[in-house]
Amino acid sequence: MSETGGHGGIQISGPIMMKETNLIEREFYQSIFPFPPPTIPRGGTVPQGLARHSRIAQHTPEIHATLRNYVPYYYGLEQGTERIVLENLAYGLEHPQFFDVKIGAKTCSMGELVAAGRGASSAWKKKQKLKMADYFTLSSKRGFRMVAVSCFPKDGRKELARRDPSLVIRKYFESAIKGGGSPIALRREASDKVNAILSQVAWDDYAMIAASILFVMGKTSVSSMRPQWICRVKLIDFAHTYHRSRLGRLSDSQLTKYSRNFSQGLAAFGHLLGAGVGTASPHGRPMPHA
């Protein structure tokens, strides 16, 4: 899981994971989980311990609590570090299978690059480079990019991104067969969860730039219950996510553009996911208007 859900800097400890991130992602989680629990689940260890609520958390309003169901559970910050403590989505699953999909036709904004300290010329050159990457990985055409999937372990990111997504989706869920899982049932479960994410209009208030959707499929290994195959589906990677009330680096029109960009990309992937199992929605939910 070290290459899934971020750019490295991830440490796993039982039911939790610690991830190095930036201020933007920390604020995102703190806005959705303003009062995280004072302790972590049994079996997990935070080396430096949990920090007390930071100034950011105390002054960030609870924006959309309903969105908690669609992101990893947030336990807080690790004391003295820049790491956030999140639930480990693979915990309790035997031989978990991952599928990481970057959502959106565009992976960065010009405004972000300038605000990050680049001059106008440098920002423009970087933006063109990212646009070319979006083009060659087919992100700009499809509205999403397949980043990592367990059933294609030898593929580089460019090779995987250019594969037929319908084939990759089918192969991913068929990988459950040898363990006794039902590909159709698991795919339907995943599709229903994606549709539930799309139904939340609260996402319209966010510019979701380069966020991902992560599928974690496996057989439960809890001894007190009968093992069963499940597929967990969560949105991850919010290092470039901005809420309407805290725009900062983006204008209102840019926020609307990237909100639409995210929704259309997720709807496009959700349609392919639901095709053949009776849960495909050809358009997703209505897109926000400019």
C-alpha positions as CSV (number, residue, x, y, z in Angstrom):
1,M,0.0,0.0,0.0
2,S,3.0,2.2,0.1
3,E,2.5,3.4,-3.5
4,T,-1.3,3.8,-3.1
5,G,-3.0,6.8,-1.7
6,G,-0.2,9.4,-1.9
7,H,3.4,9.9,-3.0
8,G,5.2,7.8,-0.4
9,G,5.8,8.8,3.2
10,I,3.2,6.3,4.4
11,Q,3.6,4.1,7.5
12,I,1.2,1.4,8.4
13,S,0.4,0.3,12.0
14,G,-2.4,-2.2,12.3
15,P,-5.8,-0.5,11.8
16,I,-4.2,2.9,11.1
17,M,-1.8,4.6,8.7
18,M,0.3,7.7,9.0
19,K,0.8,9.9,6.0
20,E,3.0,12.9,5.3
21,T,1.0,15.6,3.7
22,N,0.6,19.4,3.3
23,L,-1.5,22.0,5.1
24,I,-4.3,21.9,2.5
25,E,-5.0,18.2,3.1
26,R,-4.8,18.6,6.8
27,E,-7.3,21.4,6.7
28,F,-9.6,19.2,4.5
29,Y,-9.7,16.4,7.0
30,Q,-10.0,18.7,10.0
31,S,-13.0,20.4,8.4
32,I,-14.8,17.1,8.1
33,F,-13.6,15.6,11.4
34,P,-13.3,18.7,13.7
35,F,-13.4,16.5,16.8
36,P,-11.5,13.3,16.2
37,P,-11.4,10.7,19.0
38,P,-8.7,11.2,21.7
39,T,-7.3,7.7,21.1
40,I,-6.7,5.4,18.2
41,P,-8.0,1.9,17.7
42,R,-6.5,-1.0,19.5
43,G,-3.5,-2.5,17.7
44,G,-2.3,0.8,16.2
45,T,0.7,2.8,17.4
46,V,1.5,6.4,16.6
47,P,5.2,6.8,17.4
48,Q,5.0,10.4,18.7
49,G,1.4,10.2,20.0
50,L,-1.6,12.2,18.8
51,A,-1.3,16.0,18.9
52,R,-3.9,18.1,20.7
53,H,-6.2,20.0,18.4
54,S,-4.2,22.4,16.4
55,R,-5.1,26.1,15.8
56,I,-6.3,25.1,12.3
57,A,-8.7,22.6,13.7
58,Q,-10.1,25.0,16.3
59,H,-10.8,27.6,13.7
60,T,-12.0,25.5,10.8
61,P,-15.8,25.1,10.7
62,E,-17.4,21.7,10.3
63,I,-18.3,22.1,6.6
64,H,-19.9,18.8,5.4
65,A,-20.1,16.1,8.1
66,T,-22.1,13.9,5.6
67,L,-18.9,13.4,3.6
68,R,-17.2,11.5,6.3
69,N,-18.7,8.3,4.9
70,Y,-16.7,8.7,1.7
71,V,-13.2,9.4,3.0
72,P,-10.8,7.4,5.3
73,Y,-11.6,8.0,9.0
74,Y,-9.3,10.7,10.4
75,Y,-7.8,10.4,13.9
76,G,-5.8,13.5,14.1
77,L,-2.2,14.7,13.7
78,E,0.9,12.9,15.0
79,Q,2.6,15.0,17.6
80,G,5.6,17.0,16.3
81,T,5.2,16.0,12.7
82,E,3.4,16.9,9.5
83,R,1.7,13.4,9.4
84,I,-2.0,12.8,9.5
85,V,-3.4,9.6,11.1
86,L,-6.0,7.8,9.1
87,E,-7.7,4.5,9.1
88,N,-6.0,1.7,7.2
89,L,-8.5,0.6,4.6
90,A,-6.9,-2.8,4.1
91,Y,-7.0,-3.7,7.8
92,G,-8.9,-6.9,8.5
93,L,-8.8,-8.1,4.9
94,E,-7.0,-11.2,3.7
95,H,-4.8,-10.5,0.7
96,P,-6.3,-7.2,-0.1
97,Q,-6.5,-6.1,-3.7
98,F,-6.1,-2.4,-4.6
99,F,-7.3,-0.2,-7.4
100,D,-6.3,3.4,-7.4
101,V,-7.9,5.8,-9.9
102,K,-6.9,9.5,-10.2
103,I,-10.1,11.5,-11.0
104,G,-10.2,14.5,-13.3
105,A,-9.1,15.5,-16.8
106,K,-6.6,18.1,-15.3
107,T,-4.2,17.4,-12.5
108,C,-3.1,20.9,-11.5
109,S,-4.2,24.6,-11.8
110,M,-2.1,27.5,-13.0
111,G,-3.2,29.4,-9.9
112,E,-1.8,26.7,-7.6
113,L,1.6,26.8,-9.3
114,V,1.9,30.5,-9.1
115,A,0.8,30.5,-5.4
116,A,3.4,27.8,-4.7
117,G,6.1,30.3,-5.5
118,R,6.7,29.8,-9.2
119,G,7.0,32.8,-11.5
120,A,4.5,33.2,-14.3
121,S,6.9,31.7,-16.9
122,S,7.9,28.8,-14.7
123,A,4.3,28.1,-13.8
124,W,3.3,28.2,-17.5
125,K,6.0,25.7,-18.5
126,K,5.1,23.3,-15.6
127,K,1.4,23.6,-16.5
128,Q,2.2,22.6,-20.2
129,K,4.2,19.6,-18.9
130,L,1.3,18.5,-16.8
131,K,-1.1,19.0,-19.7
132,M,1.1,16.8,-21.9
133,A,1.1,14.1,-19.1
134,D,-2.7,14.3,-18.9
135,Y,-2.8,13.9,-22.7
136,F,-0.5,10.9,-23.0
137,T,-2.1,9.1,-20.0
138,L,-5.6,9.8,-21.6
139,S,-6.7,11.7,-18.5
140,S,-7.8,14.6,-20.6
141,K,-9.9,12.3,-22.8
142,R,-11.4,10.0,-20.3
143,G,-11.6,12.2,-17.2
144,F,-9.7,9.8,-15.1
145,R,-6.4,7.9,-15.0
146,M,-5.7,4.4,-13.6
147,V,-2.7,4.8,-11.3
148,A,-2.3,1.3,-9.7
149,V,-4.1,-2.0,-9.7
150,S,-3.1,-5.2,-8.0
151,C,-3.8,-7.5,-11.0
152,F,-1.4,-5.6,-13.2
153,P,1.7,-5.4,-10.9
154,K,4.3,-5.1,-13.7
155,D,2.7,-2.2,-15.5
156,G,4.3,1.2,-15.2
157,R,1.9,4.1,-14.7
158,K,1.9,5.1,-18.3
159,E,1.3,1.5,-19.5
160,L,-1.6,1.0,-17.0
161,A,-3.1,4.4,-17.8
162,R,-3.4,3.5,-21.5
163,R,-5.0,0.1,-21.0
164,D,-8.7,-0.4,-21.8
165,P,-10.4,0.6,-18.5
166,S,-13.3,-1.8,-19.0
167,L,-10.8,-4.7,-19.2
168,V,-8.9,-3.5,-16.2
169,I,-12.1,-3.2,-14.1
170,R,-13.2,-6.7,-15.2
171,K,-9.8,-8.3,-14.4
172,Y,-9.7,-6.5,-11.0
173,F,-13.0,-8.0,-9.8
174,E,-12.3,-11.4,-11.4
175,S,-9.2,-11.6,-9.2
176,A,-11.6,-12.4,-6.3
177,I,-12.7,-15.7,-7.9
178,K,-9.8,-17.9,-6.7
179,G,-10.5,-16.8,-3.2
180,G,-14.2,-17.6,-3.5
181,G,-15.5,-14.1,-4.1
182,S,-18.2,-13.1,-6.6
183,P,-16.9,-10.6,-9.2
184,I,-20.5,-9.5,-10.1
185,A,-21.6,-9.0,-6.5
186,L,-18.3,-7.1,-5.6
187,R,-18.5,-5.0,-8.7
188,R,-22.2,-4.1,-7.9
189,E,-21.2,-3.2,-4.4
190,A,-18.4,-0.9,-5.6
191,S,-20.7,0.7,-8.2
192,D,-23.4,1.4,-5.6
193,K,-20.8,3.1,-3.4
194,V,-19.5,5.3,-6.3
195,N,-23.0,6.3,-7.2
196,A,-23.5,7.2,-3.5
197,I,-20.5,9.5,-3.7
198,L,-21.8,11.1,-6.8
199,S,-25.1,11.8,-5.2
200,Q,-23.6,14.1,-2.6
201,V,-24.1,17.6,-3.9
202,A,-21.8,18.9,-1.2
203,W,-18.9,18.0,-3.4
204,D,-19.9,20.9,-5.6
205,D,-18.4,23.2,-3.0
206,Y,-15.0,21.7,-3.5
207,A,-12.3,22.1,-6.2
208,M,-11.1,18.5,-6.2
209,I,-7.8,18.7,-8.1
210,A,-5.9,15.4,-8.5
211,A,-8.0,13.5,-5.9
212,S,-8.4,9.8,-6.3
213,I,-10.9,7.0,-5.6
214,L,-9.5,3.9,-4.0
215,F,-11.0,0.4,-4.1
216,V,-9.8,-2.1,-1.5
217,M,-11.2,-5.6,-2.0
218,G,-10.7,-8.7,0.1
219,K,-12.1,-11.3,2.4
220,T,-12.7,-10.3,6.0
221,S,-10.6,-12.1,8.5
222,V,-12.4,-11.2,11.7
223,S,-12.7,-14.4,13.8
224,S,-16.0,-13.6,15.4
225,M,-17.9,-13.6,12.1
226,R,-18.2,-15.6,8.9
227,P,-15.5,-14.4,6.5
228,Q,-17.0,-12.7,3.5
229,W,-15.7,-10.7,0.5
230,I,-16.2,-7.0,0.6
231,C,-15.0,-3.9,-1.4
232,R,-14.3,-0.7,0.4
233,V,-14.5,2.5,-1.6
234,K,-13.1,5.8,-0.5
235,L,-11.9,9.1,-1.9
236,I,-8.3,9.9,-1.1
237,D,-5.5,12.4,-1.8
238,F,-6.7,15.9,-0.9
239,A,-3.5,17.8,-1.1
240,H,-5.0,20.0,-3.8
241,T,-8.6,20.3,-2.6
242,Y,-10.2,23.7,-1.8
243,H,-13.5,24.5,-0.2
244,R,-15.6,27.4,-1.5
245,S,-15.3,29.2,1.9
246,R,-11.5,28.9,1.9
247,L,-10.6,29.5,-1.7
248,G,-7.3,31.2,-1.2
249,R,-5.5,30.2,-4.4
250,L,-8.5,29.7,-6.7
251,S,-11.3,32.0,-7.9
252,D,-14.9,31.0,-7.6
253,S,-15.0,30.3,-11.3
254,Q,-12.0,28.1,-11.1
255,L,-13.5,26.2,-8.2
256,T,-16.7,25.6,-10.3
257,K,-14.5,24.4,-13.2
258,Y,-12.6,21.9,-11.2
259,S,-15.7,20.8,-9.3
260,R,-17.3,19.9,-12.6
261,N,-14.0,18.4,-13.8
262,F,-14.0,16.0,-10.9
263,S,-17.7,15.1,-11.0
264,Q,-17.6,14.4,-14.8
265,G,-14.5,12.2,-14.4
266,L,-16.0,10.2,-11.5
267,A,-19.2,9.8,-13.4
268,A,-17.4,8.5,-16.4
269,F,-15.5,5.9,-14.4
270,G,-18.6,5.0,-12.5
271,H,-20.5,4.4,-15.7
272,L,-17.8,1.9,-16.8
273,L,-17.8,0.3,-13.4
274,G,-21.6,-0.2,-13.4
275,A,-21.8,-1.4,-17.0
276,G,-22.9,-5.0,-17.1
277,V,-24.1,-5.2,-13.5
278,G,-27.2,-3.0,-13.8
279,T,-26.0,0.0,-11.8
280,A,-24.5,2.2,-14.5
281,S,-25.6,5.8,-14.6
282,P,-24.8,7.3,-18.0
283,H,-24.5,10.9,-16.7
284,G,-24.0,10.6,-12.9
285,R,-25.7,13.4,-11.0
286,P,-26.3,16.8,-12.6
287,M,-23.1,18.8,-12.9
288,P,-22.8,22.3,-11.3
289,H,-23.3,25.1,-13.7
290,A,-20.8,27.8,-14.3
